[in-house]
Amino acid sequence: MCAALRIGAAYVFGTAVTAEYLGAMNGLGIWLQAAFNSFRTPLIFSATIMVVALTALLLTIISLAERLLLGPDDTIAFNDDGE
């Protein structure tokens, strides 16, 4: 059920930054473009880290919501012996 949310969460911030980069007046994409145009490498890395951190945060929230709504994972874990 939450697989579609996790897939969407993995792409949402990257897509938003790309859309801002292409046509917005402000936002993380414009900040990234300004840093790129002025050769400010630390700002480019910080924008990338920010996108990764926001994506990880959103994935964590979705995982917690899934666990709260659906309960713990009921799959059976087998050890190396096949038992």
Secondary structure, 3 states (H helix, E strand, C coil): CCHHHHHHHHHHHHHHHHHHHHHCCCCHHHHHHHHHHCCCHHHHHHHHHHHHHHHHHHHHHHHHHHHHHHCCCCCCCCCCCCC
